[in-house]
Amino acid sequence: MAQLYVVPTPIGNLEDITLRAINVLRSVDFILAEDTRTTSHLLRHLGIEKPMYSHHKFNEHATVGRVAESIAAGKDVALVSDAGTPGISDPGFLLVRRCVEEGIEVVTLPGATALIPAVVQSGFPCDRFTFEGFLPQKKGRMKRLQELAKEHRTVVLYESPYRVVKCLEQIAETMGEERRVAVVREITKKFEQTVRGTVAECLDHFHEHEPKGEFVIVIEGYDAKSVAHDEEE
């Protein structure tokens, strides 16, 4: 029976693609790509030639039915995003849900994501954490941050370089300037960097150094030091 393969792709360093991912991309009948131009660069690097079709947030509602029909008719399909794991702040959920509803097997490969490396190298507890992805850009943004201010688990956010400073200012406003954060940028890439410290210290850094690249902001949980002390006892 044909399957949908959810295939993570490198978030920067092309060596992070797995052998299994390469074999799947070689074996499927066609590939669904968030941006076919971006994926074509990866496929050329891997020496793979496959038919590709666009599958992104602007057309996924209209395409999931046709894709599910293709799989049901015997076509193996791979779903990729521009970088990382499809469905994690990228298109993918709607197609996976449709396949599950129609009894089509979904095989999700492990692989690259910015989330896990960032939370691990933050230095904050990572046995439990909450992933928020991208916060709402406008409506509901401050309300969500206010709700997260009392979250005891480590909090992980994605953010664009254009909103990093504003996001840190809003974290300072809702959680206090002394809340500790780790701001991780360009994971796996040449200029990868982690800036750790209080929100105020990280704001000072990015006021002096223009934010560039893709960012993950990891926030220490509320009263995390007391929680960690209690657990040690």
Secondary structure, DSSP 8 states (H G I E B T S, - for coil): ---EEE--B-SS-GGGS-HHHHHHHHHSSEEEESSHHHHHHHHHHHT----EEE--TTTHHHHHHHHHHHHHTT--EEEE-SSB-TTSSSS-HHHHHHHHHTT--EEE-----SHHHHHHHTSS--SSEEEEEE--SSTTHHHHHHHHTT--SEEEEEE-TTTHHHHHHHHHHHH-TTSEEEEEESTTSTT-EEEEEEHHHHHHHHHHS---S-EEEEE--TTHHHHHHHHH-
